[in-house]
Amino acid sequence: MISKLKSRRRIQKRIRKKVSGVANKPRLAVFRSNKAISCQLIDDINGVTLASASSREVKADGNKSEVSKRVGALIASKAKAVGIDAAKFDRGGNLYHGRVKSLADGAREAGLNF
C-alpha cells in the first residue's frame, strides 16, 4: 500500500518534470500545511528564491481560503517589486482547489500571469 506522503512525492516529481522556472518567468511553488500556506518564486536555473510570501505575514482575519487569497495578492505585489509579471504555477502535489486555487486567484487578480 502506498502512503499518502509517497503518493504526493510521486505527483510532485511528475509536476516538476514539466514545470521549471527561469529568471524572467520563475516557478511559483506553493506549500500548504494544515495551519498555514506559503509560496515562493524560484529561478530553477540559478537555484535562487526571488520572492516569498506566507500566511504568517498577512492578517489572519477570515477563513483559510480568504487568507490564501491575500497571500496570493502579496506574492504578486512582491513579484512586481522585483520586476516579474509572469510565472509558472507549481501546486506542489496538492489538488488545485480550495486554498491552492484561492492563492492562484489572488495572485492573478493582483496582476501576476500564469
C-alpha positions as CSV (number, residue, x, y, z in Angstrom):
1,M,0.0,0.0,0.0
2,I,1.3,3.4,-1.0
3,S,1.2,6.0,1.8
4,K,-0.2,9.5,1.3
5,L,3.2,11.1,1.5
6,K,4.8,8.7,-1.1
7,S,1.9,9.4,-3.4
8,R,2.3,13.1,-3.0
9,R,6.0,12.9,-3.6
10,R,5.3,11.0,-6.8
11,I,2.9,13.7,-8.0
12,Q,5.5,16.4,-7.2
13,K,8.1,14.7,-9.3
14,R,5.6,14.4,-12.2
15,I,4.8,18.1,-12.0
16,R,8.5,19.2,-11.6
17,K,9.4,17.3,-14.8
18,K,7.1,19.7,-16.8
19,V,7.4,22.9,-14.8
20,S,10.8,24.7,-14.5
21,G,11.3,28.4,-13.7
22,V,13.8,30.8,-15.3
23,A,14.7,34.3,-14.2
24,N,12.1,36.2,-16.3
25,K,9.3,33.6,-15.7
26,P,10.0,31.8,-12.3
27,R,8.2,28.9,-10.8
28,L,5.5,29.8,-8.2
29,A,5.9,26.9,-5.7
30,V,3.1,26.5,-3.2
31,F,3.4,24.7,0.2
32,R,0.3,24.0,2.1
33,S,0.2,22.7,5.7
34,N,-2.8,22.3,8.0
35,K,-2.4,25.7,9.5
36,A,-0.5,27.9,7.0
37,I,0.2,28.3,3.3
38,S,3.3,29.8,1.8
39,C,4.7,30.3,-1.7
40,Q,7.9,31.2,-3.4
41,L,9.0,32.5,-6.8
42,I,12.0,30.3,-7.7
43,D,14.5,30.6,-10.5
44,D,15.5,26.9,-11.0
45,I,18.4,27.7,-13.4
46,N,20.3,29.7,-10.8
47,G,18.7,27.9,-7.8
48,V,17.6,31.2,-6.3
49,T,14.4,32.3,-4.5
50,L,13.3,35.6,-5.9
51,A,10.4,36.4,-3.6
52,S,8.3,34.6,-1.0
53,A,5.1,35.1,0.9
54,S,3.4,33.3,3.8
55,S,0.1,33.4,5.6
56,R,2.1,34.4,8.7
57,E,2.8,37.7,7.0
58,V,-0.8,38.7,6.4
59,K,-3.5,39.5,8.8
60,A,-5.4,36.2,9.6
61,D,-9.0,37.5,9.6
62,G,-11.4,35.2,7.9
63,N,-11.2,31.6,6.9
64,K,-8.1,29.9,5.4
65,S,-9.3,30.4,1.8
66,E,-9.5,34.2,2.3
67,V,-6.1,34.3,3.9
68,S,-4.7,32.3,1.0
69,K,-6.2,34.8,-1.4
70,R,-4.4,37.6,0.4
71,V,-1.1,35.6,0.3
72,G,-1.5,35.4,-3.5
73,A,-2.0,39.1,-3.7
74,L,1.1,39.6,-1.5
75,I,3.3,37.4,-3.7
76,A,2.1,39.2,-6.8
77,S,3.0,42.6,-5.3
78,K,6.4,41.3,-4.3
79,A,6.9,39.9,-7.8
80,K,6.1,43.3,-9.3
81,A,8.6,45.0,-7.0
82,V,11.3,42.6,-8.3
83,G,10.2,43.2,-11.9
84,I,8.3,39.9,-12.6
85,D,4.9,39.9,-14.3
86,A,4.6,36.2,-15.3
87,A,5.2,32.9,-13.5
88,K,4.7,29.1,-13.9
89,F,2.4,27.6,-11.3
90,D,3.6,24.6,-9.2
91,R,0.8,23.3,-7.0
92,G,3.3,21.1,-5.1
93,G,1.4,17.9,-5.4
94,N,-1.8,19.4,-3.9
95,L,-5.1,19.3,-5.7
96,Y,-6.0,22.6,-7.5
97,H,-9.0,23.6,-5.3
98,G,-9.6,25.2,-2.0
99,R,-6.7,27.1,-0.6
100,V,-4.3,26.4,-3.5
101,K,-6.9,27.7,-6.0
102,S,-7.6,30.8,-3.8
103,L,-3.9,31.6,-3.7
104,A,-3.7,31.4,-7.5
105,D,-6.8,33.5,-8.0
106,G,-5.5,36.2,-5.6
107,A,-2.2,36.3,-7.5
108,R,-4.0,36.6,-10.8
109,E,-6.3,39.4,-9.6
110,A,-3.2,41.3,-8.3
111,G,-1.6,41.1,-11.8
112,L,0.6,38.0,-11.9
113,N,0.1,36.0,-15.1
114,F,0.3,32.2,-15.3
